[in-house]
């Protein structure tokens, strides 16, 4: 019975070890990238609507750019993470195209 408890404690201790900062940033960046894609799709749909809610599309564009900043910050902190520079470039392009799309239909402050 003592061996079972020791094994259980060892498993629990390993499961609760924090990830390395690089792994955490890579995981977060992937999540942010997916969120930015979803917001971009929503922005595309709303920008094509007959009646555009400028407050909403401006907020979406700002959120997409905020996520791009986060992704690029993670890439700068961890140049060894091979996928992050490409994610940063894609995020910057998504931010810029979103702003251009919104600028055609609204004036964001």
Order of alpha helices (4+ residues) and beta strands (2+ residues): alpha-alpha-alpha-alpha
